Each structure stands twice: as structure tokens, then as C-alpha cells.
Amino acid sequence: MDPVAKNPASSLPATVTDAQGTKVTISDTSRILPIDLYGTSSRIVFDLGLGKNVVGRDMSSDFDEIKGLPLVTHNGHELNAEAILELSPSVIITDSSLGPWDVVLQMREAGIPVFVVDSHRSLENSQEMIKQIANALGVPDHGAALAKRTDEQVKSMTEQIAAIAPQGDDRLRMLFLYARGQSGVYYLFGEGSGADSLISSLGGIDVASEIGWKGMRPMTDEALVEAAPDLVIMMTSGLESAGGVEGIMTSVPALAHTPAGTKNRIVDMADSEVLSFGPNSAAILEALSVAVYAPGSEAN
């Protein structure tokens, strides 16, 4: 964690229009509750230098600086109204990725300002999300600085990856597979899911997009075999839920008929990081590029 400022003073009240077109006035940032599916909002708030004001967290926010705060999501990523109200937040930063949405509406009815950001995640829109949250919290200058730093770091890392990744037809064909093995749930993430942006920045070919897969859709054996990935990227908990590499070859037998399955080429990363697309995006790209192109080198 490397905040762009230390306890910056917010210029309040801040009146902003959120991603749903709702005008929100925020007059107090002393008790901030940033929550979303991937923990992006909380990471942004901490990197803006306002971490001391954060009062709670979602399940995906598990970096060291926030781990000790109380959870407001139960049963996975389900919002708990009582847990939120107990924290008396002065402002909630969220998106539509968590539910039930009635809980969010209940918070508004309770008089808590709720600022909703776009739930779509990609490397291309992360800078805009940083600025939106910073503007809502009354620290626009720090938001601009954090967005600029993030953009520069991602561009630099992407250039470094491009210098070592195969080119043209030799590029690795990559696929993002979401799994919840205990429930038998398997999704392919394609165009517009954020995984396409991640794979492109890693110098790979997003094969789900190549076969016309849009967004996040349930996997089919036919689509998996048609995609013929050289490498599969997964969330760590998803891979674990399927019994690890050996287990997923059994639960998803079609995977064994792909180049990735034949060679056991599966790269997993923590759920809270791999698709978060926040201020730590460059570090995520670096870690994944090492795992993809130079496995084992991190131990040297």
C-alpha cells in the first residue's frame, strides 16, 4: 500500500452524480464504507490516503491494512443490512455487483449517502473509477494524482510484458474460467467481462472473445473445446473448490481435451486481486506475467 497522501483534508460538501444518474451530496467522510465484489473501492480509498476513515469491509477486501475491520457481507457476497447500520457509515461507496439491492435502497432510506460506481471492471476504466470515488470523497486532486500514477504504472508494465511475450500467431491462447466446484458452477469470462482486458495486457489472445463469448456465461463443454486454450486463468478459491488442478480435470473433463489441460497449464490468483483493476493493477500484471512466462523464477 502506497497512498498518494496521508490523511488528506476533504473539501466538503461534495455533490456528485453517480453511475446510475443519482445526484448524491456527501458532507461527512469520517466513516467511509467502500464495498464491492472485488474489493476495488476499498483499495482506492486506502490509496487516496483515507484508510483511517474506513469502518468496514467486504469479503474481497483482505489486504493487511483492512483485515481487522468488521465484515458487512455474509454468506459469500451478500450484503447484511444490520451489519452495515451497526457501523453508522457517513457514506457508502458501492456498485451493483453486491446484493440484495434492497439493502442498498434501505441504506438510502436511512439517510446514508450512497455513491454507486460502474460495476464494469477493466484496465481501461480503472482511472475513471479512481477519479469518481475521489471526487465523491472531496479529494479530486489526490484522485487525479492516483489515476495518473496507476495509468503510468500499467503502461510501463504492459510494455515490459510485450517485450518478453510471444508475438503474432505464437501468442498464448488464454481463457478465464470461473468455478464454484462445490455447487457445480462454471463460467467462461469473455468480451466485456474484464478478463479480456487482463489477457490482452498479458500479451495473450482471449479465446472466449474469439469464439464470440460475451460477458460472463455458463461454460459448455463444446465452447471450452472450441476455445482450445493454451493456458487457463482462475481465481484461487475457485480452483480450490474444484479440488485443485487434478480435481478440475475430473469435474470439467472437457478441459483435459484442450492444450491447457493436456499440459496442466492453470494459473490461479487470489479472488480479491485478479479482476480488481484498481491502483495495484500493475503489480497484478507483473505477478501474472511471471507465472505465465517465467514460472518458478520468483523463487530465485
Secondary structure, 3 states (H helix, E strand, C coil): CCCCCCCCCCCCCEEEECCCCCEEEECCCCCEEECCCCCHHHHHHHHCCCHHHECCECCCCCCCCCCCCCECEECCCEECHHHHHHCCCCEEEECCCCECHHHHHHHHHCCCCEEECCCCCCCCCHHHHHHHHHHHCCCHHHHHHHHHHHHHHHHHHHHHHHHHCCCHHHCCEEEEEEEEHHHCEEEEECECCCHHHHHHHCCCEEHHHHCCCECEEECCHHHHHHHCCCEEEEEHHHHHHCCHHHHHHHHCHHHHHCHHHHCCCEEEECHHHHCCCCCCHHHHHHHHHHHHHCCCHHHC
